[in-house]
Amino acid sequence: MKKVVLVLVLVTAACAAGCARKSEAKKAEAAVQKPAVAVETSVAASGDLVEGIEVTGSLEPKFAADVKTQIPGLIRQVYVNEWVRVRKGTPLARIDIAETEALEKRAEAAIESARANLAQTQVAATRAERELSRSLKLKEAGLATQQSIDDARSEAAAAAARIDAAKAQIRVAEEELRQARARLAKGAVVSPIDGVVALRDVNVGDLASDAAAAKPIFRIVDNRILNLTVTVSSADSARVRVGQPLEFTVDSLPGRTFTGRVMYVNPELSAADRSLKVIAEVHNDGEMLKGGLFAKGRIVSGKRSGVLQLPRSALSAWDTEAKKGAVFVVAGDTARLRPVATGTTAGDLVEIATGLRAGERYVSRGGFNLKDGDRVLAEPHATSQVAPK
């Protein structure tokens, strides 16, 4: 009996010692527990979602002209330099066509001579008509012969023919003058549109070729209206409509957002990559934008209200194809990883379709250090996240 009691006492003592060791181990574990993770949090809030189609493209002037010479010859004068603003019809350069100028002067002299000849012929014709009339009266009185009357008629007819010949000479001389002046006009190189001289590739003394083979000697660019040409994937092609806004940015003007409007939608997709070509017209007030700039933006296809959105950085393990992800939701001082379903992406914001309610606090920054159930030291970052308008 004494032996049994002794065994029980020993067992009890061993259990007590084991429990004491476990308690001390738990206390030690608690003493080395992971410290709270410092994160930034935000409160989920609903806002307006502007849906769009992400696009990239380049800007080009809607109106531009490459100016060539119409006739060959030496450049006599150049009137403008690069970067000068010109109007339609402003002289840019002149080709030396001295021979044509001489032809113009000869044609002008021929016209004057023909007009003088016409005046003399008309006087002679008037005199011949009077002589014919006088001869007819004398014939009635029996004082003129038939021969004299025939001679008077012949002279009147000849005078009329000389008038026609003089008028024909005038017409020929006027046509020569018209051709000479037309050639002189081709020697004057003028601007075909309003704009700015973007290229001057000619100097006095250069030899200009004719228009068919010549390279441009001037380029005139009108930057007041630009075309933004972009491509849209076949999956999004049915969402594009003429008149939709296109919001975009350019690297040369960070922080600025510009807006154009879809003006042309290609009626067919490209056979090479099944993309749709779209052109938006941009009114370039102040001409801050330049042709050739690369643009990145979106075609605005719709707008919804009351949509819950979070920044991309708040999502953990986001599968864009499956539209699934996870968000750390903060309750008290504990962060819990909660799965969510995502929807439309608008810039840096992602629509949260299910899994999170407005008013709940979530980790907006610092979540990469967290695990489910970690304590957090939360610093409020924002009260809401809404889509930019």
C-alpha positions as CSV (number, residue, x, y, z in Angstrom):
1,M,0.0,0.0,0.0
2,K,2.8,2.4,0.9
3,K,4.4,1.6,-2.4
4,V,1.2,2.5,-4.4
5,V,1.0,5.8,-2.5
6,L,4.6,6.6,-3.2
7,V,4.1,5.9,-6.9
8,L,1.1,8.2,-7.0
9,V,3.0,11.0,-5.3
10,L,5.9,10.6,-7.8
11,V,3.5,10.7,-10.7
12,T,1.7,13.8,-9.4
13,A,5.0,15.5,-8.9
14,A,6.1,14.7,-12.4
15,C,2.9,16.1,-13.9
16,A,3.2,19.2,-11.9
17,A,6.8,19.7,-13.1
18,G,5.7,19.1,-16.7
19,C,2.9,21.6,-16.5
20,A,5.2,24.1,-15.0
21,R,7.7,23.6,-17.9
22,K,4.9,24.0,-20.5
23,S,3.6,27.2,-18.8
24,E,7.2,28.6,-18.8
25,A,7.5,27.6,-22.5
26,K,4.3,29.4,-23.4
27,K,5.4,32.5,-21.5
28,A,8.8,32.4,-23.3
29,E,7.0,32.0,-26.6
30,A,4.7,34.9,-25.8
31,A,7.8,36.9,-24.9
32,V,9.3,36.3,-28.4
33,Q,5.9,36.7,-30.2
34,K,6.1,38.6,-33.6
35,P,5.8,42.4,-33.1
36,A,3.0,44.4,-34.7
37,V,3.6,45.3,-38.4
38,A,3.4,49.0,-39.2
39,V,1.0,49.5,-42.2
40,E,-1.1,52.2,-43.7
41,T,-4.8,51.7,-43.9
42,S,-7.7,53.2,-45.7
43,V,-11.5,53.0,-45.5
44,A,-13.2,51.4,-48.5
45,A,-15.7,53.7,-50.1
46,S,-17.9,53.7,-53.2
47,G,-17.5,56.2,-56.0
48,D,-18.0,56.8,-59.8
49,L,-16.3,54.3,-62.1
50,V,-15.4,55.6,-65.5
51,E,-15.0,52.6,-67.8
52,G,-12.6,52.8,-70.7
53,I,-10.4,51.1,-73.2
54,E,-6.7,51.4,-72.6
55,V,-4.9,52.7,-75.8
56,T,-1.6,54.0,-77.0
57,G,-0.8,56.0,-80.1
58,S,0.9,59.0,-81.6
59,L,-0.1,62.5,-82.4
60,E,0.1,64.0,-85.9
61,P,-1.1,67.4,-87.3
62,K,-4.5,67.1,-88.9
63,F,-3.3,69.6,-91.6
64,A,0.2,69.6,-93.0
65,A,1.6,70.2,-96.5
66,D,4.9,69.3,-98.2
67,V,5.7,72.2,-100.7
68,K,7.4,71.4,-103.9
69,T,8.3,73.6,-106.9
70,Q,6.1,73.4,-110.0
71,I,8.8,74.2,-112.6
72,P,12.5,73.7,-112.8
73,G,14.9,76.6,-112.3
74,L,17.3,78.4,-110.0
75,I,16.0,79.7,-106.7
76,R,16.3,83.5,-106.9
77,Q,14.8,84.4,-103.5
78,V,13.8,82.7,-100.2
79,Y,11.5,84.7,-98.1
80,V,11.0,82.7,-94.9
81,N,13.0,80.7,-92.3
82,E,12.0,77.7,-90.2
83,W,9.6,78.3,-87.2
84,V,8.0,81.3,-88.9
85,R,4.2,81.4,-88.9
86,V,2.6,81.9,-92.4
87,R,-0.8,82.3,-93.9
88,K,-2.3,80.6,-96.9
89,G,-0.8,82.3,-100.0
90,T,2.3,83.7,-98.2
91,P,5.3,83.8,-100.6
92,L,8.0,81.3,-99.5
93,A,10.5,81.5,-102.4
94,R,10.8,82.5,-106.1
95,I,12.4,80.7,-109.1
96,D,14.4,82.6,-111.6
97,I,12.5,82.5,-114.9
98,A,13.9,85.5,-116.8
99,E,13.0,84.1,-120.2
100,T,9.3,83.9,-119.1
101,E,9.5,87.5,-118.0
102,A,10.7,88.6,-121.4
103,L,7.9,86.6,-123.0
104,E,5.4,88.4,-120.8
105,K,6.8,91.8,-121.9
106,R,6.7,90.8,-125.6
107,A,3.1,89.6,-125.2
108,E,2.1,92.9,-123.5
109,A,3.7,94.8,-126.4
110,A,2.0,92.6,-129.0
111,I,-1.3,93.3,-127.4
112,E,-0.8,97.0,-127.4
113,S,0.3,96.9,-131.1
114,A,-2.7,94.7,-132.0
115,R,-5.1,97.1,-130.3
116,A,-3.6,100.1,-132.1
117,N,-4.0,98.2,-135.4
118,L,-7.6,97.4,-134.5
119,A,-8.3,101.1,-133.9
120,Q,-6.9,102.0,-137.3
121,T,-8.8,99.3,-139.0
122,Q,-12.0,100.3,-137.4
123,V,-11.5,103.9,-138.7
124,A,-10.8,102.6,-142.2
125,A,-14.0,100.4,-142.0
126,T,-16.1,103.4,-141.0
127,R,-14.7,105.4,-143.9
128,A,-15.4,102.5,-146.3
129,E,-19.0,102.3,-145.1
130,R,-19.5,106.0,-145.6
131,E,-18.1,105.8,-149.1
132,L,-20.4,102.9,-150.0
133,S,-23.4,104.8,-148.7
134,R,-22.5,107.9,-150.7
135,S,-22.0,105.8,-153.9
136,L,-25.4,104.2,-153.5
137,K,-27.1,107.7,-153.2
138,L,-25.2,108.9,-156.3
139,K,-26.3,105.8,-158.2
140,E,-29.9,106.6,-157.4
141,A,-29.4,110.1,-158.9
142,G,-27.7,108.6,-161.9
143,L,-24.3,110.1,-161.1
144,A,-22.4,106.9,-160.2
145,T,-21.5,103.8,-162.2
146,Q,-22.0,100.3,-161.1
147,Q,-18.3,99.8,-161.0
148,S,-17.8,102.5,-158.4
149,I,-20.5,100.9,-156.2
150,D,-18.8,97.5,-156.5
151,D,-15.5,99.0,-155.6
152,A,-17.0,100.6,-152.5
153,R,-18.6,97.3,-151.4
154,S,-15.3,95.5,-151.8
155,E,-13.5,98.1,-149.8
156,A,-16.1,97.9,-147.0
157,A,-15.9,94.1,-146.9
158,A,-12.1,94.2,-146.8
159,A,-12.2,96.7,-143.9
160,A,-14.5,94.4,-142.0
161,A,-12.1,91.5,-142.6
162,R,-9.2,93.5,-141.4
163,I,-11.1,94.2,-138.2
164,D,-11.6,90.5,-137.6
165,A,-7.9,89.9,-138.3
166,A,-6.9,92.6,-135.8
167,K,-9.2,91.1,-133.1
168,A,-7.6,87.7,-133.8
169,Q,-4.2,89.2,-133.3
170,I,-5.3,90.6,-129.9
171,R,-6.7,87.2,-128.8
172,V,-3.4,85.4,-129.8
173,A,-1.3,88.0,-127.9
174,E,-3.6,87.8,-124.8
175,E,-3.2,84.0,-124.8
176,E,0.5,84.3,-125.0
177,L,0.4,86.8,-122.1
178,R,-1.9,84.5,-120.1
179,Q,0.5,81.6,-120.5
180,A,3.5,83.7,-119.6
181,R,1.8,85.0,-116.5
182,A,0.8,81.4,-115.6
183,R,4.4,80.3,-115.8
184,L,5.5,83.2,-113.8
185,A,2.9,82.3,-111.2
186,K,4.4,78.8,-111.0
187,G,7.7,80.3,-110.3
188,A,6.3,81.8,-107.1
189,V,6.3,79.2,-104.3
190,V,3.6,80.0,-101.8
191,S,2.2,78.4,-98.7
192,P,-0.9,76.3,-99.4
193,I,-2.2,76.4,-95.8
194,D,-2.0,78.4,-92.6
195,G,0.7,77.1,-90.3
196,V,4.3,77.1,-89.2
197,V,7.3,76.4,-91.4
198,A,8.6,73.2,-89.9
199,L,11.2,72.5,-92.7
200,R,13.2,74.8,-95.1
201,D,15.4,72.7,-97.4
202,V,16.4,75.3,-100.0
203,N,18.7,78.3,-100.4
204,V,19.3,81.0,-102.9
205,G,21.1,79.6,-105.9
206,D,19.8,76.0,-105.5
207,L,18.5,74.3,-108.6
208,A,14.8,73.3,-108.3
209,S,13.5,70.3,-110.1
210,D,10.0,69.9,-111.4
211,A,7.2,68.8,-109.1
212,A,7.0,65.2,-110.2
213,A,10.6,64.4,-109.2
214,A,11.4,67.1,-106.7
215,K,11.8,66.6,-103.0
216,P,9.8,69.0,-100.7
217,I,11.7,72.3,-100.1
218,F,9.3,73.4,-97.4
219,R,6.9,71.7,-94.9
220,I,4.1,73.7,-93.4
221,V,2.4,72.3,-90.2
222,D,-0.8,73.4,-88.6
223,N,-0.7,72.2,-84.9
224,R,-4.0,73.8,-83.9
225,I,-5.8,70.5,-84.5
226,L,-4.1,67.2,-84.1
227,N,-5.0,63.6,-84.9
228,L,-4.4,60.9,-82.3
229,T,-4.2,57.6,-84.0
230,V,-4.6,54.5,-81.8
231,T,-5.3,50.8,-82.2
232,V,-8.0,48.8,-80.2
233,S,-8.0,45.1,-79.8
234,S,-10.7,43.0,-81.5
235,A,-12.2,42.1,-78.1
236,D,-12.9,45.8,-77.4
237,S,-13.7,46.9,-81.0
238,A,-17.5,46.7,-80.5
239,R,-17.3,49.2,-77.6
240,V,-15.8,52.0,-79.7
241,R,-18.2,54.7,-81.1
242,V,-17.7,58.0,-82.9
243,G,-18.0,60.8,-80.5
244,Q,-16.6,59.1,-77.4
245,P,-14.0,61.1,-75.4
246,L,-10.4,59.9,-75.4
247,E,-8.4,61.0,-72.4
248,F,-4.6,60.8,-72.7
249,T,-1.2,62.0,-71.3
250,V,2.2,62.6,-72.9
251,D,5.6,62.2,-71.3
252,S,6.7,65.7,-72.2
253,L,3.9,67.3,-70.0
254,P,3.7,65.1,-66.8
255,G,0.6,65.6,-64.7
256,R,-1.5,67.0,-67.5
257,T,-4.5,65.2,-69.0
258,F,-5.7,66.1,-72.4
259,T,-9.0,65.1,-74.1
260,G,-9.9,64.4,-77.7
261,R,-12.9,63.0,-79.4
262,V,-13.2,59.9,-81.6
263,M,-13.9,61.1,-85.1
264,Y,-13.1,58.1,-87.3
265,V,-13.4,54.3,-86.8
266,N,-12.0,52.1,-89.4
267,P,-14.7,49.9,-90.9
268,E,-12.5,46.8,-90.9
269,L,-9.9,45.2,-88.6
270,S,-6.3,44.9,-89.6
271,A,-5.5,41.5,-91.1
272,A,-2.1,41.5,-89.5
273,D,-3.0,41.7,-85.8
274,R,-6.8,41.9,-85.8
275,S,-6.7,45.4,-84.3
276,L,-9.0,48.3,-85.1
277,K,-7.6,51.7,-86.1
278,V,-9.3,54.7,-84.4
279,I,-8.5,58.4,-85.0
280,A,-9.4,61.0,-82.4
281,E,-9.4,64.7,-83.1
282,V,-7.6,66.9,-80.5
283,H,-8.1,70.7,-80.3
284,N,-4.6,71.9,-79.3
285,D,-5.4,75.1,-77.5
286,G,-2.2,77.0,-76.9
287,E,-0.4,74.5,-79.1
288,M,1.3,72.8,-76.2
289,L,1.2,69.5,-77.9
290,K,3.4,68.7,-80.8
291,G,3.1,66.3,-83.7
292,G,5.0,63.0,-83.2
293,L,4.5,62.8,-79.4
294,F,3.6,59.4,-78.0
295,A,0.3,59.3,-76.1
296,K,-1.1,56.9,-73.5
297,G,-4.7,57.0,-72.4
298,R,-8.2,55.5,-72.7
299,I,-11.3,55.8,-74.7
300,V,-14.2,56.5,-72.2
301,S,-16.9,54.0,-73.0
302,G,-19.2,54.4,-70.0
303,K,-19.7,55.5,-66.4
304,R,-21.2,53.7,-63.3
305,S,-22.0,55.1,-59.8
306,G,-21.7,53.5,-56.4
307,V,-18.8,51.2,-57.3
308,L,-16.3,50.1,-54.7
309,Q,-12.7,50.5,-55.9
310,L,-9.3,49.9,-54.4
311,P,-5.8,50.8,-55.6
312,R,-3.8,48.0,-57.3
313,S,-1.2,48.1,-54.5
314,A,-3.8,46.9,-51.9
315,L,-4.5,43.6,-53.7
316,S,-2.5,40.5,-52.9
317,A,-2.1,37.6,-55.3
318,W,-4.3,39.2,-57.9
319,D,-5.2,37.0,-60.9
320,T,-6.2,39.4,-63.7
321,E,-7.6,36.6,-65.9
322,A,-9.6,34.9,-63.2
323,K,-10.5,38.3,-61.7
324,K,-9.7,37.1,-58.2
325,G,-7.4,38.4,-55.5
326,A,-7.2,39.0,-51.7
327,V,-7.2,42.0,-49.4
328,F,-6.0,42.4,-45.8
329,V,-8.9,43.6,-43.8
330,V,-8.1,45.2,-40.4
331,A,-10.4,44.5,-37.4
332,G,-9.1,46.0,-34.2
333,D,-5.3,45.4,-34.3
334,T,-5.5,42.2,-36.4
335,A,-5.2,41.8,-40.2
336,R,-7.2,39.1,-41.9
337,L,-6.6,38.0,-45.5
338,R,-9.9,38.0,-47.3
339,P,-10.5,36.8,-50.9
340,V,-12.3,39.2,-53.2
341,A,-13.6,39.2,-56.7
342,T,-12.4,42.0,-59.0
343,G,-14.1,43.7,-62.0
344,T,-13.2,46.6,-64.2
345,T,-9.7,48.3,-64.0
346,A,-9.6,52.1,-64.4
347,G,-6.1,53.4,-64.3
348,D,-4.6,52.6,-60.8
349,L,-8.0,51.6,-59.3
350,V,-9.6,48.1,-59.4
351,E,-13.3,47.4,-59.0
352,I,-14.1,45.1,-56.0
353,A,-17.2,43.1,-57.1
354,T,-17.6,41.0,-53.9
355,G,-15.7,40.2,-50.7
356,L,-15.4,43.7,-49.3
357,R,-18.0,46.2,-48.0
358,A,-17.9,50.0,-48.0
359,G,-16.8,51.3,-44.6
360,E,-14.4,48.4,-43.8
361,R,-10.7,49.3,-43.2
362,Y,-8.1,47.6,-45.3
363,V,-4.3,47.7,-45.6
364,S,-3.5,50.1,-48.4
365,R,0.3,50.0,-48.0
366,G,2.8,47.6,-46.3
367,G,0.8,44.4,-46.9
368,F,3.7,42.6,-48.4
369,N,5.1,42.0,-44.9
370,L,1.8,40.6,-43.5
371,K,0.4,37.1,-42.9
372,D,-3.1,36.2,-42.1
373,G,-3.7,36.9,-38.4
374,D,-0.7,39.3,-37.8
375,R,-1.1,42.2,-35.5
376,V,-0.8,45.5,-37.1
377,L,0.1,49.0,-36.1
378,A,-2.2,50.9,-38.4
379,E,-1.7,54.4,-39.6
380,P,-4.7,55.9,-41.4
381,H,-3.8,56.9,-44.9
382,A,-7.1,57.9,-46.6
383,T,-10.8,57.8,-46.0
384,S,-11.9,56.6,-49.4
385,Q,-10.7,55.5,-52.8
386,V,-12.8,56.7,-55.8
387,A,-12.2,56.7,-59.5
388,P,-10.8,59.9,-61.1
389,K,-13.4,61.8,-63.0
